[in-house]
Amino acid sequence: MKTLLLIDEDRNAQAQVQEAFASDSEFSVVPVATYEEALWGLEEYPVGLVLVSLGLRERQGFQVLMYLANCYPEVPVMVMSEPWEPHDELPVLPWVGHLRKPLRAQALAARVRDYLQSLQRRDRRSLSLQDFLQILGLERETCLLSVGAERHSGEFHLFQGEVVHATCGAAEGEAAVREMLEWEHVWLRMRQLPAELRLTLPTRLSKLLVEVEPALNEGMAPSAPLPEPKAYAGARYRTRREGAVSRAATWVERWLSGWRVGLPDSGQ
């Protein structure tokens, strides 16, 4: 039997997920509440699916997602968001693995199976760079997303869920976005956005994603032009260095090449 690793500190959500799979013969639910506990669960159990809440304190949900994308790209992952307001204009359509609370136990198991079957049909990694950008857009995150692939590196600057600037080598703006979205086996790292922003990307994220990979984003329509962002003085990200001792060799290798594994910088 495979493990569904549930990462959520909300006890109501834990109960709903456990109810949905109570009589399931394929998955047993293991609930944890923190980033560190999630790393322990990944080492201890034969994980067949990770279900991550994005409402965890101190952005721990995003830390888990980056760690999964960097170290466990073969493990399927789904995310849960807090309810969206009816009047909210979503910057992008929800990612196929994106669930919205409150969860309905009767529909959850069917949704999980549909998602796992879609991964098998597409024969692709669970959490790609496109998927991660889509999640950041839907959650209206403001951050700097560093991306590395082999000897290449680049950055996405996101303001309230929209990519307002991107750079990759000598390329900037849309050219940099298109180049990075073609990379495979990327490593991700979230940092605090600089106070002074550049606007080199008036094109909305939804339009860029649907143009680059339409098969994964069917039905996503371009939106209105993006207004000029104001200077951002964001919250500081706290450091987390603990966890996953058995992954230390992989971490050291990436450290030596200048990349870290889904953990914020210290001192920021």
C-alpha positions in Angstrom: 0.0 0.0 0.0 1.3 3.5 -0.9 1.3 6.5 1.4 -0.6 9.7 0.8 1.6 12.2 2.7 -0.7 15.0 3.8 1.0 18.2 4.8 -1.5 20.5 6.6 -1.8 21.9 10.1 -5.6 22.2 9.7 -7.2 19.3 11.6 -10.5 19.6 9.8 -8.7 19.2 6.4 -6.7 16.2 7.9 -10.0 14.6 8.9 -11.6 15.2 5.5 -8.7 13.6 3.7 -8.5 10.6 6.0 -12.3 10.1 5.6 -11.9 10.2 1.8 -9.4 7.4 1.8 -10.7 5.4 4.9 -11.8 2.4 2.8 -9.2 2.8 0.0 -7.0 -0.2 -0.7 -4.3 1.7 -2.5 -3.5 4.7 -0.2 -3.0 5.1 3.5 -3.0 8.7 4.8 -0.1 10.0 6.9 -0.8 13.5 8.1 2.1 15.9 9.1 2.0 19.6 9.9 5.4 21.1 9.2 8.1 21.2 6.6 10.5 19.2 8.8 7.9 16.5 9.4 7.3 16.3 5.6 10.9 15.6 4.9 10.9 12.9 7.6 7.7 11.4 6.0 9.4 11.3 2.5 12.3 9.3 3.9 10.2 6.9 6.1 7.3 5.9 3.9 6.7 4.6 0.3 5.1 7.9 -0.8 2.8 7.6 -3.8 1.3 11.1 -3.5 2.0 14.3 -1.6 -0.8 16.7 -0.8 0.5 20.1 0.4 -1.4 22.9 1.9 -0.2 26.4 0.8 -1.6 27.9 3.9 1.1 26.7 6.2 2.9 29.3 8.3 6.1 30.9 7.1 5.6 29.7 3.5 6.5 26.2 4.5 4.1 24.9 1.9 6.2 26.5 -0.8 9.4 25.2 0.8 8.0 21.7 0.5 7.1 22.2 -3.1 10.6 23.4 -4.0 12.1 20.5 -2.1 9.9 18.0 -4.0 10.6 19.6 -7.3 14.3 19.6 -6.7 14.8 16.2 -4.9 11.7 14.1 -5.6 10.6 15.1 -9.1 9.2 11.6 -9.6 6.7 11.8 -6.7 3.3 13.1 -7.7 2.2 16.2 -5.8 -1.0 18.2 -5.4 -1.7 21.4 -3.6 -4.5 22.9 -1.5 -5.5 26.6 -1.3 -7.7 28.5 1.0 -11.1 29.4 -0.6 -11.0 32.1 -3.2 -13.6 34.9 -3.0 -16.3 34.7 -5.6 -15.4 38.2 -6.9 -11.7 37.4 -7.3 -10.3 37.6 -10.8 -7.8 34.8 -11.0 -4.5 35.7 -12.8 -4.3 32.2 -14.2 -6.6 29.2 -14.4 -6.0 26.7 -11.5 -3.3 24.1 -12.1 -4.6 20.6 -12.7 -3.3 19.5 -9.3 -4.7 22.5 -7.4 -7.5 21.8 -4.9 -9.5 24.4 -3.1 -10.7 24.2 0.4 -13.1 23.2 2.0 -12.5 19.6 0.7 -15.4 17.3 0.0 -14.4 13.8 1.0 -16.6 12.1 -1.6 -15.1 14.0 -4.5 -11.5 14.1 -3.2 -10.5 10.4 -3.9 -11.9 10.6 -7.5 -10.0 13.9 -8.1 -6.8 12.3 -6.9 -7.2 9.3 -9.2 -8.0 11.5 -12.2 -4.9 13.5 -11.5 -2.6 10.5 -11.2 -4.1 9.0 -14.4 -3.4 12.3 -16.2 0.3 12.2 -15.2 0.6 8.6 -16.6 -1.0 9.7 -19.9 1.3 12.6 -20.3 4.4 10.8 -19.1 5.8 13.9 -17.4 7.1 15.0 -14.1 4.5 16.0 -11.5 5.7 19.5 -10.8 7.3 21.3 -13.7 8.5 24.9 -13.9 5.3 25.9 -15.7 3.2 24.3 -12.9 5.2 26.1 -10.2 4.7 29.5 -12.0 1.0 28.7 -12.3 0.7 28.0 -8.5 2.6 31.2 -7.7 0.3 33.1 -10.0 -2.9 31.7 -8.5 -1.6 32.4 -5.0 -0.6 36.0 -6.0 2.9 35.5 -4.6 5.5 38.3 -4.7 9.0 36.9 -4.8 12.1 36.2 -6.9 12.2 32.7 -8.3 15.7 31.6 -9.3 15.9 28.7 -11.8 18.9 26.5 -12.6 19.3 23.8 -15.2 22.8 22.3 -15.8 25.0 25.2 -16.6 22.2 27.7 -17.1 20.5 30.0 -14.7 17.9 32.7 -14.7 15.3 34.6 -12.6 11.6 35.3 -12.6 10.5 38.4 -10.7 6.8 38.0 -9.6 4.7 40.8 -8.3 1.3 39.7 -6.9 1.4 36.6 -9.0 2.5 38.2 -12.3 5.9 37.8 -13.9 7.0 41.5 -14.3 10.6 40.8 -15.2 12.7 37.9 -16.2 16.4 37.5 -17.0 18.5 34.6 -18.4 22.0 35.3 -19.5 21.8 38.2 -22.0 18.1 37.7 -22.6 15.4 39.7 -20.7 11.7 39.9 -20.7 9.6 37.5 -22.8 12.7 36.1 -24.6 14.1 35.0 -21.2 10.8 33.5 -20.1 10.4 31.4 -23.3 14.0 30.1 -23.0 13.7 29.1 -19.3 10.3 27.4 -19.8 12.0 25.1 -22.3 14.5 23.9 -19.7 14.1 20.4 -18.2 15.2 19.1 -14.8 15.3 22.5 -13.2 16.2 23.5 -9.7 14.1 26.1 -8.0 14.8 28.6 -5.2 12.5 31.4 -3.8 13.9 34.6 -2.5 12.7 38.0 -1.5 12.0 40.4 -4.3 14.2 43.5 -4.6 12.6 46.7 -3.5 13.0 48.3 -6.9 11.3 46.5 -9.7 11.8 46.5 -13.5 8.9 46.0 -15.8 10.1 44.1 -18.9 7.1 41.9 -19.2 3.7 43.6 -19.9 2.4 40.3 -21.2 0.3 38.4 -18.7 1.6 35.1 -17.3 -1.5 33.3 -18.5 -0.8 34.2 -22.1 2.9 33.2 -21.9 2.1 29.8 -20.5 -0.6 29.0 -23.0 1.7 30.0 -25.9 4.7 28.0 -24.7 2.9 24.8 -23.7 -0.8 24.8 -24.8 -1.3 21.1 -24.2 -0.9 21.6 -20.5 -3.0 24.8 -20.3 -6.0 24.2 -22.6 -8.6 26.9 -22.2 -6.4 29.5 -20.6 -7.2 32.9 -22.2 -4.9 36.0 -22.2 -6.0 38.8 -19.8 -5.7 42.6 -19.8 -2.3 44.4 -19.9 -0.5 44.5 -16.5 -0.3 47.9 -14.8 3.1 49.3 -13.6 4.0 47.8 -10.2 5.0 49.9 -7.3 8.1 49.4 -5.2 7.8 46.4 -3.0 9.0 46.1 0.6 8.1 42.5 1.3 8.3 40.3 4.4 11.6 38.7 5.2 11.9 35.0 4.6 13.1 32.9 7.5 15.7 30.3 7.2 15.2 26.5 7.5 18.2 24.3 7.2 17.0 21.1 8.9 15.8 17.9 7.5 16.6 15.0 5.2 20.0 13.9 6.3 20.1 11.2 3.8 19.8 13.8 1.0 23.0 15.6 2.2 25.2 14.3 -0.6 22.8 15.7 -3.2 22.6 19.0 -1.4 26.4 19.3 -1.2 26.7 18.7 -4.9 24.2 21.4 -5.7 25.8 23.8 -3.2 29.2 23.4 -4.9 27.6 24.3 -8.3 25.9 27.3 -6.8 22.4 26.0 -6.2 20.4 25.3 -3.1 17.5 22.9 -2.6 14.2 24.6 -1.9 15.4 26.4 1.3 15.4 30.2 1.8 18.7 32.1 2.3 19.8 32.7 5.9 19.9 36.3 7.1 17.2 37.5 4.7 
